[in-house]
Amino acid sequence: MFLGRLVALENMSRQAGWQLWYVTTAVGTHFGGESSRQVAEAMYLQLYRSKLQFYRKFGGERRANRFKTYLRLAYWPRAVIARLVSTFNPAWTSRARTYKRLLLEMVGEKGMVEKK
């Protein structure tokens, strides 16, 4: 589960008056990326859709726009570099495509609009 969803659950629980307890002896097992590896690009894009939804829900439109600005600043250079590297190393092609799709969705929020 994306950490932001856990934070959202924590915020809603506190607002509802619930007490939160942390159990330091709890143990969890994470099988890193075993299921998401099959649909890596879709999972990557969904991660950022979820983050945008979280910022919009708990910080308003201003905070969501700030997040999109930071994301653009971080991913434009990555997209350019990935595109250049992919011309020499085809293994980078999917990464370049993912970064491009992420930026296109962020600019126009195609598919990144909160579903109601």
VENLIN-V513989 format. One record per run of one state. SS is the DSSP state (@ for helix, = for strand, . for the rest). FROM is the first residue (numbers start at 0). TO is the last residue. Records with the same first field share a line. If there is no record, write none. Layout:
SS->FROM-TO / FROM-TO
This chain:
.->0-1 / 15-34 / 88-88 / 108-115
@->2-14 / 35-87 / 89-107
